[in-house]
Amino acid sequence: MQPLADRLRPTTIQSVLGQNHLLSEQGPLGLAIRAARSHSMILWGPPGVGKTSLARLLAQAFACRFIALSAVFSGVKDIRESIEKARINQAAGEQSLLFVDEIHRFNKAQQDALLPFVESGLVCFVGATTENPSFEVNAALLSRAQVYVLKPLDETALRLIFRQALECFEKPVTYSDASVDRLIEYADGDGRRFLNAIENSQQAALVESVTVIDPVFLSRCLSQSFRRFDKAGDQFYDQISALHKSVRGSDPDAALYWLCRMLDGGADPRYLARRLVRMAWEDIGLADPRAIQLASDAAQTYERLGSPEGELALAQATIYLAIAAKSNAGYKAFKQAEVIVRKDKSRQVPMHLRNAPSALMRALGHGEGYQYDHDDDAGFAATQGYWPDGLPAQRLYQPSQRGLEIQIAEKLEKLRQQRKPKC
């Protein structure tokens, strides 16, 4: 029997749900359809939002013959065969729309094989991908195609689909309101997953003679739901960015939410532990050195205890980092020093700072004039310089007026006022 998801594919552009930002009269695809102006494009979006259905409908809207390839199963030979079909269509006075599903799975050579035919206009190329085209599609092909982002289906769209789905069953079993909410939560914006869940629950209810599907029965029909998450793709990096920025923005509640989202989605807790340590060094630094130690301890705790006990350590470290005083002064000083070193020539170490472990080196002047700071009553040789000859002393580290760095700034200012180097 034909799956419910396939039976409910939209049959017109107007019946496509959830992509109004593209298909409205003022949307980019809506305008192109009204102008009958076909063009090559890449449809980028998560699974189950209608990329394939939209490609088929665009072929109808642009009066093109639809030619489909799956990058999972196709190679250069299949591309050639598809191009030959397009030539036959062109000879008959018809344009072809070549749809490549999961275009990111084509390697560079396979993507390059499309270029001359996209360039010449023999085919209107439409690629579909769940991955970021910036990283997965060749620049040459990307420059010849518009990228359109499809959104996950929102609650309004899913409720419309739910009503349409029930009409497909001869004697549909009814759902409690809580069950419909649970289905929407389970779908997580994926229309295909949503319809499969409805179909499975209807079939199970008929087998067990259930008249009303409640959340308890529904939970028996559904597999465990994993929130949309890709451990190697954009959603992974978007979420780690949200976690990092929540910590930097001193919002412990949001930071904890994003940490749990990533753990729930299957992110490696060890990776998260490493990122927490990075946050402590980059965004807190010497304003609160305890944060660095606590983040390192949390990472070590997870290594010892594993999941789920070790995750509590990561959570508490996240909270502490979020509420700690923030400073990127050390991070900025390091980056500035890197720039100076890269741009400047290789300067010699001043003689008074050189090591002198042998008589020959002492005779050559290594270490001559060095002042041992501990010989001074204040433990500070104020007349000694430490920069290479010819390179003016730089002020790289500028402590913030937050946390411990307030005291560090005061101490540095006193030392700078006393310092009067001779060399």
C-alpha positions in Angstrom: 0.0 0.0 0.0 1.2 3.5 -0.8 2.6 5.2 2.3 0.6 8.0 3.8 3.5 10.5 3.3 3.5 9.7 -0.4 -0.2 10.0 -0.8 -0.2 13.4 0.8 2.5 15.0 -1.3 1.3 18.4 -2.4 0.0 18.5 -6.0 0.1 22.3 -6.5 2.4 25.0 -5.5 -0.5 26.6 -3.5 -0.8 23.4 -1.4 2.8 23.4 -0.2 2.9 24.2 3.5 5.5 25.9 5.7 7.5 27.7 3.0 5.6 30.9 2.6 8.8 32.9 2.8 9.8 31.4 -0.6 6.4 30.8 -2.3 4.3 33.8 -1.4 3.6 36.3 -4.2 6.5 38.4 -3.0 8.8 35.5 -2.2 11.7 34.8 -4.6 10.2 31.5 -5.9 6.7 33.0 -6.1 8.0 35.9 -8.2 10.0 33.5 -10.5 6.8 31.3 -11.0 4.7 34.4 -11.8 7.3 35.5 -14.3 7.7 32.0 -15.7 11.5 32.5 -15.2 13.2 29.2 -14.5 16.6 29.2 -13.0 19.1 26.8 -11.4 18.8 26.5 -7.6 19.7 24.6 -4.5 17.0 23.7 -2.0 18.7 23.5 1.4 16.7 22.3 4.4 16.2 19.5 7.0 14.6 16.2 6.1 10.8 16.0 5.6 10.1 19.7 4.6 9.2 19.0 1.0 12.4 19.6 -1.0 11.6 16.8 -3.5 7.9 17.7 -3.8 8.8 21.3 -4.4 11.2 20.4 -7.1 8.5 18.4 -8.9 6.0 21.2 -8.6 8.6 23.7 -9.9 9.0 21.6 -13.0 5.2 21.9 -13.6 5.2 25.6 -12.9 8.1 26.2 -15.3 6.7 23.8 -17.9 9.8 21.6 -17.8 10.2 17.9 -18.2 11.2 16.4 -14.8 14.4 14.3 -14.7 15.4 13.0 -11.3 18.7 11.6 -10.0 19.7 10.5 -6.5 23.3 11.3 -5.6 23.3 8.3 -3.3 22.9 5.8 -6.2 24.0 7.8 -9.3 27.4 8.4 -10.9 28.8 10.2 -14.0 27.2 7.6 -16.3 23.8 8.4 -14.9 24.4 12.1 -15.3 25.3 11.6 -19.0 22.1 9.6 -19.5 20.1 12.3 -17.9 21.8 14.9 -20.1 21.0 12.9 -23.2 17.3 12.8 -22.1 17.5 16.6 -21.8 18.9 16.9 -25.3 16.0 14.8 -26.7 13.5 17.0 -24.8 15.2 20.2 -26.2 15.0 18.8 -29.7 11.3 18.4 -29.1 11.0 22.0 -27.9 10.8 21.3 -24.2 13.1 22.4 -21.4 14.2 19.9 -18.7 14.5 20.3 -15.0 17.3 18.1 -13.7 16.7 17.4 -10.0 19.6 15.9 -8.0 18.6 14.7 -4.5 21.2 14.9 -1.8 23.6 16.8 -4.1 26.1 17.0 -1.3 26.8 13.3 -1.8 28.2 13.9 -5.3 32.0 14.2 -5.3 33.8 17.1 -7.0 34.1 15.3 -10.4 30.5 14.4 -10.4 29.4 17.9 -9.6 31.8 19.3 -12.2 30.2 17.0 -14.8 27.0 19.1 -14.4 28.7 22.5 -15.0 28.7 22.8 -18.8 25.0 21.8 -19.1 23.9 24.2 -16.3 26.0 26.9 -17.9 24.6 26.4 -21.3 21.0 26.3 -20.0 20.4 22.8 -21.4 18.9 21.9 -18.0 17.4 23.9 -15.2 19.4 22.4 -12.3 17.7 21.9 -8.9 19.7 20.3 -6.2 18.4 19.3 -2.7 20.6 19.0 0.3 20.4 18.8 4.1 24.0 20.0 4.4 25.4 23.5 4.1 26.0 24.2 0.4 28.9 26.5 1.3 30.9 23.5 2.3 29.4 20.6 0.4 28.8 22.1 -3.1 31.6 23.1 -5.5 32.1 26.9 -5.7 31.7 26.8 -9.5 28.3 25.0 -9.3 27.2 27.2 -6.3 27.9 30.4 -8.3 25.5 29.2 -11.0 22.6 28.5 -8.7 20.5 30.4 -6.2 20.3 28.9 -2.7 16.9 28.8 -1.1 16.6 27.7 2.6 13.5 25.6 3.5 12.3 25.8 7.1 11.1 23.0 9.4 7.3 22.7 9.4 5.8 24.8 12.2 2.9 23.8 14.4 0.3 25.5 12.1 1.5 23.5 9.1 1.6 20.2 11.0 -2.0 20.7 12.3 -3.2 21.3 8.7 -1.4 18.1 7.6 -2.9 16.2 10.6 -6.4 17.1 9.4 -5.6 16.1 5.8 -4.1 12.8 7.0 -7.2 11.8 8.9 -9.3 12.2 5.7 -7.1 9.5 4.1 -8.4 6.8 6.4 -11.7 5.1 5.9 -12.5 5.0 9.6 -9.9 7.1 11.4 -9.4 6.6 15.1 -9.7 9.9 17.0 -6.9 11.5 19.0 -7.0 13.3 22.3 -5.7 16.9 22.2 -2.7 15.9 24.3 -1.9 13.1 21.7 -1.9 15.6 18.8 0.5 17.8 20.8 2.7 14.8 21.4 2.7 14.0 17.7 3.7 17.5 16.8 6.5 17.4 19.4 7.7 14.0 18.1 7.7 15.3 14.4 10.2 18.1 15.3 9.3 19.9 12.1 9.6 16.8 9.9 6.5 16.2 7.9 7.4 12.7 6.8 8.1 11.6 10.4 4.8 13.2 11.4 2.8 11.3 8.8 4.5 8.0 9.4 3.7 8.4 13.1 0.1 9.0 12.4 -0.1 6.0 10.0 1.6 3.7 12.5 -0.7 4.8 15.4 -3.8 4.4 13.3 -2.9 0.9 12.3 -2.0 0.0 15.9 -5.3 1.4 17.1 -7.3 -0.7 14.6 -5.4 -3.9 15.6 -6.0 -3.3 19.3 -9.6 -2.0 18.9 -8.7 1.4 20.5 -11.3 4.1 19.9 -9.4 7.1 21.2 -5.6 7.4 21.0 -4.2 8.9 24.2 -0.6 9.8 25.0 0.0 6.5 26.8 -1.1 4.5 23.8 0.8 6.8 21.4 4.0 6.4 23.3 3.8 2.6 22.7 3.5 3.3 18.9 6.4 5.7 18.6 10.1 5.1 18.6 12.2 7.3 20.8 12.2 10.8 19.5 15.5 12.5 18.9 15.5 16.3 18.4 16.8 17.4 15.0 20.6 17.4 15.4 23.5 16.6 13.1 26.8 15.8 14.9 28.8 17.0 11.9 26.6 19.6 10.3 25.3 23.1 10.7 22.9 22.4 13.5 25.8 21.1 15.6 27.9 24.2 15.1 24.9 26.5 15.5 24.1 25.0 18.8 27.6 25.1 20.1 27.7 28.7 19.0 24.5 29.4 21.0 26.0 27.7 24.1 29.3 29.6 23.8 27.5 33.0 23.3 25.1 32.3 26.2 28.0 31.7 28.5 29.8 34.8 27.2 26.5 36.7 27.7 26.3 35.6 31.3 23.0 33.8 30.9 23.3 30.6 32.9 19.7 29.4 32.2 20.1 29.7 28.4 23.6 28.2 28.6 22.2 25.2 30.5 19.4 24.8 28.0 21.8 24.6 25.0 24.1 22.2 26.9 21.1 19.9 27.5 19.9 20.3 23.9 23.3 19.1 22.6 23.5 16.2 25.1 20.0 15.2 24.2 20.9 15.3 20.5 23.8 13.0 20.9 26.8 15.4 21.0 29.9 13.9 22.6 30.1 15.2 26.2 33.9 15.1 25.9 33.7 17.6 23.0 31.4 19.8 25.2 33.9 19.5 28.0 36.7 20.7 25.8 34.6 23.6 24.6 33.9 24.6 28.2 37.6 24.7 29.0 38.1 26.9 25.8 35.3 29.3 27.0 37.0 29.6 30.4 40.3 30.6 28.8 38.9 32.8 26.0 36.0 34.7 27.7 36.8 34.6 31.4 40.6 34.3 31.6 42.3 36.1 34.5 39.1 37.9 35.6 38.3 34.6 37.5 41.0 32.0 37.2 38.9 29.6 39.2 36.7 29.1 36.2 39.6 27.6 34.3 40.3 25.2 37.1 36.6 24.3 37.5 36.1 23.7 33.8 39.2 21.4 33.7 37.9 19.6 36.8 34.5 19.0 35.2 36.2 17.6 32.1 38.2 15.2 34.3 35.1 14.3 36.3 33.3 13.2 33.1 36.3 11.1 32.1 36.2 9.3 35.4 32.4 8.9 35.9 31.1 8.9 32.3 27.4 9.4 31.6 25.0 10.4 33.2 26.9 11.2 36.4 29.7 13.2 34.7 27.2 15.3 32.8 26.2 17.0 36.1 29.8 18.2 36.4 29.5 19.7 32.9 26.2 21.4 33.8 27.6 23.0 36.9 30.7 24.1 35.2 28.5 25.7 32.5 26.5 27.6 35.2 29.7 28.8 36.9 31.3 30.0 33.6 28.1 31.9 32.7 28.0 33.8 36.0 31.8 34.4 36.3 33.3 37.8 35.6 34.2 38.0 31.9 37.4 39.2 30.2 38.9 38.5 26.9 42.0 40.7 27.7 44.4 37.7 27.8 42.9 36.3 24.5 43.3 39.7 22.7 46.8 40.1 24.0 47.8 36.7 22.7 46.3 37.5 19.3 48.1 40.8 19.1 51.4 39.2 20.0 50.8 36.7 17.2 50.3 39.5 14.7 53.5 41.3 15.8 55.6 38.1 15.5 54.2 37.2 12.1 54.8 40.7 10.6 58.1 41.5 12.3 61.6 40.2 11.4 63.4 37.6 13.5 65.0 39.8 16.1 67.9 38.6 18.2 67.5 38.0 22.0 69.2 40.9 23.8 72.6 39.9 25.3 71.5 40.5 28.9 68.6 38.0 28.5 70.6 35.2 26.9 71.5 32.0 28.7 75.1 31.6 29.6 75.8 28.0 30.7 79.4 27.9 29.5 82.6 30.0 29.9 82.7 30.6 26.1 79.2 32.0 26.1 79.9 34.2 29.1 83.0 35.4 27.3 80.9 36.3 24.3 78.8 38.5 26.6 75.8 36.3 27.1 73.9 37.3 30.2 76.1 40.4 30.8 74.2 43.1 32.6 71.3 41.0 33.6 69.8 42.1 36.9 68.4 39.3 39.1 65.1 40.6 40.3 65.2 38.9 43.7 68.3 40.9 44.6 66.2 44.0 44.7 64.3 44.7 48.0 61.0 45.0 46.1 61.7 41.9 44.0 61.6 44.0 40.8 64.5 45.2 38.7 62.9 48.5 37.5 65.7 49.5 35.1 65.7 46.2 33.1 64.1 45.8 29.7 62.9 42.6 28.1 62.0 43.5 24.5 64.3 42.8 21.5 66.6 45.7 20.5 64.9 48.0 18.0 61.3 46.9 18.8 59.6 49.4 21.1 57.9 47.9 24.2 54.2 47.1 23.4 51.2 47.1 25.7 49.4 44.0 24.7 47.7 42.9 27.8 45.1 45.5 28.9 43.2 44.0 31.9 39.5 44.6 32.1 37.8 46.3 35.0 36.1 43.1 36.1 36.8 40.5 38.6 40.4 39.8 39.6 41.7 41.8 36.7 40.8 45.0 38.5 43.6 44.2 41.0 45.9 42.9 38.2 45.4 46.3 36.4 46.3 48.2 39.5 49.5 46.1 40.0 50.6 46.5 36.4 50.1 50.2 36.5 52.3 50.5 39.6 55.0 48.4 37.9 54.8 50.4 34.7 55.2 53.7 36.6 58.3 52.3 38.3 59.9 50.8 35.2 62.6 52.9 33.6 64.7 50.4 31.5 68.2 51.2 30.6 68.2 48.8 27.7 
